[in-house]
Amino acid sequence: MRIDNRNIKNTIISIYFLLVATAILLATVFKSFNFFESSSIYIIIGLLIAVVIVHFVARYFEYDSDGAKIVITNSGLIVTEYLNYREKKLDIVKRKLIGFKISNYLFYRALIIVIEQKDGTLLKERFNITLLKRRKLKYVKQSLRKIIKENLKHKEV
């Protein structure tokens, strides 16, 4: 099963553009008309914080469980064709999957995958799934549950 959130890219680029344009507009308006002299810095800082939040939340997510391996990819949405500095990729055999958990925070949602390593220790990998739609998240959960169920069946035999 292949699932991704590539259709959200245009929305995120538009949000970036609006935030940057608003910051530039407010900076010039406040400077030229001397409106809100004391609070203009707070508005600029608020917009900067909004840009930072969007930057950390905006991640591309791809899940592929076709074949004998599970491939999960997280990467940034902006400038990824030229500089892929935020990419995180997990490529594991299905039988190594032990469990998963989805954590919901205020502005962030994470998929935590638990993997059994060769020496028997457990490894947790975290992926950003904030921008994954609810229906697609349901399909990822369904696929992971099915794989875990098959793994438990094979361990019992």
PEKA-V423013 format. One record per residue. N is the residue number from 1. RES is the residue in one small letter. SS is DSSP state (H for helix, E for strand, C for the rest). NEAR is the number of other C-alpha atoms within 12 Angstrom. Layout:
BEGIN
((N;RES;SS;NEAR) (N;RES;SS;NEAR))
END
This chain:
BEGIN
((1;m;C;23) (2;r;E;21) (3;i;E;30) (4;d;E;31) (5;n;C;31) (6;r;H;26) (7;n;H;18) (8;i;H;23) (9;k;H;24) (10;n;H;16) (11;t;H;18) (12;i;H;27) (13;i;H;22) (14;s;H;17) (15;i;H;23) (16;y;H;25) (17;f;H;19) (18;l;H;19) (19;l;H;27) (20;v;H;23) (21;a;H;18) (22;t;H;22) (23;a;H;26) (24;i;H;19) (25;l;H;19) (26;l;H;28) (27;a;H;25) (28;t;H;17) (29;v;H;17) (30;f;H;22) (31;k;H;17) (32;s;H;13) (33;f;H;12) (34;n;C;14) (35;f;C;16) (36;f;C;17) (37;e;C;18) (38;s;C;12) (39;s;C;16) (40;s;H;24) (41;i;H;18) (42;y;H;17) (43;i;H;23) (44;i;H;27) (45;i;H;17) (46;g;H;19) (47;l;H;27) (48;l;H;21) (49;i;H;17) (50;a;H;23) (51;v;H;26) (52;v;H;18) (53;i;H;21) (54;v;H;29) (55;h;H;27) (56;f;H;26) (57;v;H;31) (58;a;C;37) (59;r;E;39) (60;y;E;38) (61;f;E;41) (62;e;E;34) (63;y;E;34) (64;d;E;26) (65;s;C;31) (66;d;C;19) (67;g;C;15) (68;a;C;16) (69;k;E;20) (70;i;E;29) (71;v;E;29) (72;i;E;35) (73;t;E;32) (74;n;E;36) (75;s;E;32) (76;g;E;34) (77;l;C;33) (78;i;C;30) (79;v;C;17) (80;t;C;17) (81;e;C;12) (82;y;C;10) (83;l;C;12) (84;n;C;18) (85;y;C;16) (86;r;C;25) (87;e;C;23) (88;k;E;21) (89;k;E;23) (90;l;E;30) (91;d;E;24) (92;i;E;28) (93;v;E;24) (94;k;H;33) (95;r;H;28) (96;k;H;33) (97;l;E;35) (98;i;E;31) (99;g;E;29) (100;f;E;29) (101;k;E;23) (102;i;E;24) (103;s;E;18) (104;n;E;14) (105;y;C;13) (106;l;C;10) (107;f;C;19) (108;y;C;23) (109;r;E;26) (110;a;E;27) (111;l;E;32) (112;i;E;25) (113;i;E;33) (114;v;E;27) (115;i;E;29) (116;e;E;22) (117;q;C;16) (118;k;C;12) (119;d;C;9) (120;g;C;11) (121;t;C;12) (122;l;E;17) (123;l;E;21) (124;k;E;21) (125;e;E;27) (126;r;E;25) (127;f;E;38) (128;n;E;38) (129;i;C;40) (130;t;C;32) (131;l;C;35) (132;l;C;32) (133;k;C;20) (134;r;H;15) (135;r;H;14) (136;k;H;23) (137;l;H;28) (138;k;H;16) (139;y;H;21) (140;v;H;33) (141;k;H;26) (142;q;H;18) (143;s;H;26) (144;l;H;36) (145;r;H;22) (146;k;H;22) (147;i;H;29) (148;i;H;25) (149;k;H;19) (150;e;H;20) (151;n;H;22) (152;l;H;18) (153;k;H;12) (154;h;H;13) (155;k;H;12) (156;e;H;8) (157;v;C;7))
END
